[in-house]
Amino acid sequence: MSYRLTKLETGLRILTVSQPEALSVSVMVLANAGAKNEDDKDSGISHFLEHMGFKGTERRPKSIDLSSEFDAIGASFNAFTCHDSTAYHLTVIPAKVELAVDLLSDMYLHSTLTEAEIKKERGVIIEEIKMYEDKPTSFVWDVFAKLAYAGTLAGRLVLGERETVSALTREDLVAYRAKHYSAQETIIIVVGNFAEDRMIKLVSEKFSSLPTGEKIITQIVTEDQLEPRLKLVPRSIEQSHFVLGFKSASLADEKIYPLTVLACILGGGMSSRLFQKVREDLGLAYYIGADQNSSLDHGFWAVSAGVEASKLNLALEAVVAEIKKIKIETVPAEELNRAKDHLVGGLFLGLERPADQTYFYGEQMLEPKEILTPQQLAEKVRAVTAEELKVLANEIFQADRLSLAIVGPDCSLTEIRGIIRAID
C-alpha cells in the first residue's frame, strides 16, 4: 500500500491512496485544530464548530438540504473532534466522489453559522455533555484527563464545559474558523477507487478559497508531575470505575511501539495478564483493559476497569501486582510474539476499508515526521524486544508518574494511596 503526497503553493496538503480494487472512496478533511488550540474561556469551540458544519451552508441553507444529499448518494458521513484535530469525512461509491468532495468543501468553507442554528445546537451539545457525564465508563476518562494534566491544554475536555459552551457566540465561531481553518492547517486525505490526477485537481479547485495565514504554534504540554495524583468523584452506583495511568510518550516518540506492546501484554485481549487475573481468576470485573494513548504533545499509558465497589482495593492490588511483575521479570518470547501478532492482526483488520485508512494517514500528517504505511508500522511493532519492555516498564511505571481517577461509591483514598505506592 503506497501513498502520494501533494503540497500546494497555498500550503494545503493532499494525501491520496489509490486502490483500484476498492468498492468505495473515502474523503476526509482534517483541520489541525482541536482542544489543544482553545483558551479556557472558549473550551469546546472546536467541537461546536464541527457540529455547525452540518447545519447549513450558503448553497444548502438548511441541515435537511445537506442530509438529503448525503442520503441521495448513499454516503456514510460523520465528523469528530479530538485533542489534536477536527475531521469531516464522507465515504461513497466511486461514481459519486465528485459530489462528495463538493459537499465537504461546502461544509468546511461555507457553513453559515446562523444565530438560530447556533442557539439550537448549543442545547444539543450541552445534552451531549450530560450524556457522557451520566456514563461512568466515559466520564472517568474526563476525570483522569483533568487530574493528570491539570493546568495544561491536555487537561481540557474536547466537548468543553457547560459554562463555556453556553457563552460561545457567533463571533467567536467565525473568528476561530478564520484562524484555524486555513490552507496551512488543513489536510485532505482520499483513499479508495479514484483517478488520482483528476482527484488532486478536483480537491485543489474545491478548496482554492481556503484562506492563508501563519502556521499555528500551540503550547507544549509539560510533564511536571512529582507525586501520585488521586481523585474520587462520588456516585451512587454499584460499580467503581477507574483509570490508572502514567505519563508516557507522544506520537513523535519511538517509545510508543514498545508501550503499545506492553499495553497488549497486560490488557490487550482475553488472554492478557490483567484480563486473566482480574476477570477470569478473581471474577472482579466485566471489563478491564490497557492502552497507550498518544497525542502530538503528550501521552499516557493507562489501565481502565469497572469493578464491584466493595472489591475496588482488591482489584487495584491485582493491577499493581501485575504491573510490578512486568517490571521485574522478562516477558517470555512466546507471550511477546503472541502480543505482536495480536497487534498486527488488529492493525490490518482495522484498516480493511478506505474509511478506516483516512484517519490512519491523516493523524500521521499532523506530526512533521515520516508517514508510515501499515506494513511499516507492523515492522516497528515486530522489532520490539523483551529487553526494551523491561527497561521501559521501569522507566514509566513509577508511583510519582501515576494518576488514578475513580467514579463510584465513596472509598478511602488513603488506603488506595498505600496500594499504588507498591508499584515502586
C-alpha positions in Angstrom: 0.0 0.0 0.0 1.6 3.3 -1.1 0.5 6.9 -0.9 1.1 10.2 -2.8 1.5 13.5 -1.0 0.8 16.7 -2.9 1.5 20.1 -1.3 0.0 23.2 -3.0 1.5 26.6 -3.0 -1.2 27.7 -0.6 0.1 25.2 2.0 -2.8 22.8 1.6 -1.7 19.2 1.7 -3.5 16.4 -0.2 -2.6 12.8 0.5 -4.0 10.2 -1.9 -4.0 6.4 -1.6 -5.3 4.9 -4.8 -6.8 1.4 -4.6 -8.4 0.5 -7.9 -9.8 -2.7 -6.4 -11.8 -0.9 -3.7 -15.6 -0.6 -4.0 -15.7 2.8 -2.3 -13.9 6.1 -1.9 -13.4 7.9 1.5 -12.6 11.6 1.7 -11.6 13.2 4.9 -11.0 16.9 5.6 -8.7 17.3 8.7 -8.2 20.6 10.4 -5.2 20.9 12.7 -7.5 22.4 15.3 -8.8 20.7 18.5 -8.9 21.2 22.2 -5.2 22.0 22.2 -5.9 25.2 20.4 -8.5 26.6 22.7 -8.4 29.0 25.6 -10.1 28.4 28.9 -12.9 30.8 28.0 -13.7 29.1 24.7 -13.2 25.5 25.7 -15.3 23.3 23.4 -15.3 25.7 20.5 -13.6 23.2 18.1 -16.3 20.6 18.7 -19.1 23.3 18.5 -17.8 24.4 15.1 -17.7 20.8 13.9 -21.4 20.4 14.8 -22.2 23.6 12.9 -20.8 22.2 9.7 -23.9 20.1 9.3 -26.4 23.0 9.9 -26.4 24.7 6.6 -24.2 26.4 4.0 -24.7 29.2 1.5 -25.7 26.8 -1.2 -27.5 24.4 1.1 -29.2 26.7 3.6 -30.8 24.0 5.9 -29.4 20.9 7.6 -32.0 18.8 5.7 -30.5 20.1 2.4 -27.2 18.6 3.4 -28.5 15.3 4.8 -30.8 14.8 1.8 -27.8 14.9 -0.5 -25.8 12.6 1.8 -28.7 10.1 1.6 -29.3 10.5 -2.1 -25.7 9.4 -2.9 -25.7 6.6 -0.4 -23.0 8.3 1.6 -21.6 7.3 5.0 -20.8 10.6 6.7 -19.7 11.8 10.0 -17.3 14.2 11.8 -15.4 14.2 15.1 -13.2 16.4 17.2 -10.3 15.3 19.4 -7.4 16.9 21.3 -5.3 17.5 18.1 -7.7 17.9 15.3 -11.2 18.1 13.8 -12.3 15.8 11.0 -15.2 15.7 8.4 -15.5 12.6 6.3 -17.6 11.0 3.6 -17.5 7.6 2.1 -19.3 7.0 -1.2 -19.2 4.7 -4.3 -16.6 5.9 -6.9 -19.3 7.4 -9.2 -20.3 9.9 -6.5 -16.9 11.1 -5.3 -17.0 14.5 -7.1 -20.3 15.3 -5.3 -18.8 14.1 -2.0 -15.8 16.5 -2.4 -18.2 19.3 -3.2 -20.3 18.6 -0.1 -17.3 18.5 2.2 -15.7 21.7 0.8 -19.1 23.5 1.1 -19.5 22.4 4.8 -15.9 23.3 5.6 -15.7 26.6 3.9 -19.2 28.0 3.7 -21.1 27.0 6.8 -23.4 30.0 7.5 -23.3 29.7 11.3 -26.7 31.3 11.8 -27.8 32.6 15.2 -30.9 30.4 15.2 -28.9 27.2 14.5 -26.2 28.1 17.0 -28.9 28.5 19.7 -30.4 25.1 18.9 -27.0 23.3 18.6 -25.9 24.8 21.9 -28.7 22.8 23.6 -27.7 19.7 21.7 -24.1 19.9 22.8 -25.0 20.5 26.4 -27.1 17.4 26.3 -24.2 15.5 24.8 -22.0 16.7 27.7 -24.7 15.5 30.2 -24.9 12.1 28.4 -21.2 11.5 28.9 -21.3 12.6 32.5 -24.1 10.1 33.0 -21.9 7.3 31.7 -19.3 6.4 34.3 -17.3 4.4 31.7 -16.8 7.6 29.7 -16.9 10.2 32.5 -14.0 8.6 34.4 -11.7 9.4 31.4 -12.6 13.1 31.7 -11.8 12.9 35.4 -8.5 11.3 34.6 -7.5 13.9 32.0 -8.3 16.8 34.3 -6.4 15.1 37.1 -3.3 14.0 35.2 -3.0 17.2 33.1 -4.4 19.8 35.5 -3.5 23.3 34.3 -2.4 22.3 30.8 -4.0 22.1 27.5 -4.1 18.3 27.7 -6.5 18.6 30.6 -9.1 20.4 28.6 -12.1 18.5 27.6 -13.0 18.2 23.9 -16.7 18.8 24.5 -15.9 21.8 26.7 -17.7 22.7 29.9 -21.4 23.6 30.1 -20.4 27.2 31.1 -18.1 27.8 28.2 -20.4 26.2 25.6 -23.2 28.4 26.9 -21.1 31.5 26.5 -19.9 30.9 22.9 -21.1 33.4 20.3 -21.4 33.5 16.6 -18.5 36.0 16.5 -16.4 33.5 18.5 -17.1 30.7 16.0 -16.4 32.9 12.9 -13.1 34.2 14.3 -12.0 30.7 15.3 -12.8 29.3 11.9 -10.9 32.1 10.2 -7.9 31.5 12.3 -7.7 27.7 12.2 -9.5 26.6 9.0 -6.7 27.8 6.8 -4.8 26.2 3.9 -1.7 25.6 6.1 -3.7 23.9 8.8 -5.9 21.7 6.5 -5.2 18.2 5.2 -7.3 16.3 2.7 -7.0 12.6 2.6 -8.5 10.4 -0.1 -8.4 6.6 -0.1 -10.1 4.2 -2.4 -11.0 3.7 -6.1 -10.5 7.0 -7.9 -8.4 8.6 -10.7 -5.5 10.2 -8.7 -4.6 13.1 -11.0 -8.2 14.1 -11.5 -8.8 13.9 -7.8 -5.9 16.2 -6.9 -7.2 18.7 -9.4 -10.7 18.5 -8.1 -9.7 19.0 -4.5 -7.4 21.8 -5.4 -10.3 23.6 -7.2 -12.9 23.0 -4.5 -10.6 24.2 -1.7 -9.0 27.0 -3.6 -10.8 29.7 -1.4 -9.2 28.5 1.8 -7.6 31.5 3.5 -3.8 31.5 4.0 -2.2 32.5 7.3 0.7 31.9 9.6 1.4 28.4 11.0 -0.4 28.0 14.3 2.1 27.2 17.2 0.5 25.7 20.2 1.7 25.5 23.8 3.7 22.3 24.6 2.4 20.2 27.4 5.0 19.9 30.1 5.3 16.8 32.3 5.9 18.2 35.8 4.3 15.6 38.0 6.2 14.9 41.2 3.9 12.7 43.2 0.8 10.4 42.7 -2.5 12.1 41.9 -5.7 10.6 43.1 -9.3 11.8 42.7 -12.7 10.2 43.5 -15.9 11.5 42.1 -18.6 10.0 44.3 -21.6 8.4 42.5 -24.4 6.4 44.0 -23.8 3.4 41.6 -22.9 -0.2 42.3 -19.6 -0.3 40.5 -16.4 1.7 40.9 -14.9 2.6 37.5 -11.3 3.6 37.5 -8.5 4.7 35.2 -5.0 4.2 36.5 -2.4 5.8 34.2 1.2 7.0 33.8 2.7 9.8 31.8 4.4 8.1 28.8 5.1 9.2 25.2 3.7 11.4 22.4 3.2 10.3 18.8 6.6 11.6 17.8 8.4 9.3 20.3 9.6 5.9 19.2 8.7 4.6 22.7 5.1 4.3 21.6 5.8 1.0 19.9 7.1 -0.9 22.9 4.5 0.9 25.1 1.7 -0.4 22.8 3.1 -3.9 23.1 3.2 -3.5 26.9 -0.4 -2.5 26.9 -1.3 -5.5 24.8 0.5 -7.9 27.1 -1.1 -6.5 30.2 -4.5 -5.7 29.0 -4.9 -6.0 25.2 -7.2 -9.0 24.9 -8.9 -12.0 26.6 -5.5 -13.8 27.1 -3.8 -10.7 28.5 -2.5 -10.8 32.1 -5.0 -8.4 33.6 -8.0 -9.9 31.9 -6.9 -13.4 33.1 -6.1 -12.2 36.6 -8.9 -9.7 37.4 -11.8 -11.2 35.4 -11.1 -14.8 34.9 -9.2 -15.7 38.2 -10.7 -13.2 40.7 -14.1 -12.5 39.0 -13.9 -8.8 39.9 -14.7 -7.1 36.6 -16.7 -7.4 33.4 -14.3 -5.2 31.5 -10.6 -4.4 32.0 -8.0 -3.3 29.5 -4.8 -1.3 29.0 -4.0 1.2 26.3 -1.2 3.5 25.2 -2.8 6.8 24.3 -0.7 9.3 22.4 -1.3 12.9 21.1 1.1 15.3 19.3 2.4 16.8 22.5 1.8 14.2 25.3 0.8 10.6 26.0 -0.2 8.3 28.8 -0.4 4.6 29.4 -3.5 3.5 31.3 -5.5 0.6 32.7 -9.2 1.0 33.0 -11.8 -1.2 34.6 -15.2 -1.3 36.3 -15.4 -3.5 39.4 -17.8 -4.2 42.3 -17.3 -1.2 44.6 -16.6 -3.3 47.7 -13.8 -5.1 45.8 -12.1 -1.9 44.4 -9.0 -2.3 46.7 -8.6 -5.9 45.8 -8.8 -5.1 42.1 -6.2 -2.3 42.4 -3.9 -4.6 44.3 -4.1 -7.2 41.5 -3.4 -4.5 38.8 -0.4 -3.1 40.8 0.9 -6.7 41.3 0.8 -7.3 37.5 2.5 -4.0 36.7 5.2 -4.7 39.3 5.7 -8.2 37.9 6.4 -6.9 34.4 9.0 -4.5 35.8 10.9 -7.4 37.4 10.5 -10.4 35.1 11.4 -10.5 31.4 8.4 -11.3 29.1 8.7 -14.8 27.7 9.3 -15.0 23.9 6.1 -16.8 23.2 4.0 -14.3 25.0 5.8 -11.4 23.3 5.3 -12.9 19.9 1.6 -13.5 20.6 1.1 -9.9 21.6 2.9 -8.7 18.4 0.7 -10.9 16.3 -2.4 -9.7 18.1 -1.5 -6.0 17.4 -0.5 -6.5 13.8 -3.7 -8.6 13.1 -5.8 -5.9 14.7 -4.0 -3.2 12.7 -4.5 -4.8 9.4 -8.1 -5.9 10.1 -8.9 -2.4 11.3 -7.7 -0.8 8.0 -9.5 -3.0 5.5 -11.9 -0.2 4.5 -10.8 3.1 2.8 -12.8 4.9 5.5 -10.6 3.4 8.2 -7.4 4.4 6.4 -8.2 8.1 6.1 -7.6 8.9 9.7 -4.6 6.5 9.9 -2.8 8.6 7.4 -4.3 11.9 8.5 -3.1 11.6 12.1 0.4 11.0 10.9 0.3 14.1 8.8 -0.4 16.2 11.8 3.1 15.3 13.1 6.1 16.5 11.0 7.7 13.1 10.6 7.9 10.2 8.2 4.5 8.8 7.2 4.4 5.0 7.8 2.3 2.6 5.8 0.5 -0.2 7.8 3.3 -2.6 6.7 6.0 -0.2 8.0 4.1 0.3 11.3 3.8 -3.5 11.7 7.6 -3.7 11.3 8.0 -1.3 14.1 5.9 -3.4 16.3 7.7 -6.6 15.4 11.1 -5.1 16.2 10.2 -4.6 19.9 12.4 -6.7 22.2 11.7 -8.1 25.6 14.7 -6.1 27.0 13.1 -2.9 25.7 9.9 -3.7 27.5 11.6 -4.3 30.8 13.6 -1.1 30.6 10.6 1.0 29.6 8.4 -0.6 32.2 10.8 0.5 34.9 11.0 4.0 33.4 7.3 4.6 33.0 5.6 2.6 35.8 6.6 4.8 38.8 4.2 5.9 41.5 5.3 9.6 41.1 4.1 9.4 37.4 0.8 7.8 38.3 -2.7 9.3 38.3 -5.8 7.4 39.5 -9.3 8.6 38.7 -12.3 6.8 40.3 -16.0 7.3 39.7 -18.2 5.4 42.1 -19.2 4.9 45.8 -17.1 6.6 48.5 -13.8 4.9 49.3 -10.7 5.5 51.3 -8.1 7.3 49.1 -5.6 7.0 52.0 -5.8 3.2 51.7 -5.6 3.3 48.0 -2.5 5.6 48.1 -0.8 2.9 50.0 -1.7 0.3 47.5 -0.4 2.2 44.5 2.9 3.0 46.2 3.7 -0.7 46.0 4.4 -0.1 42.2 7.8 1.2 43.2 
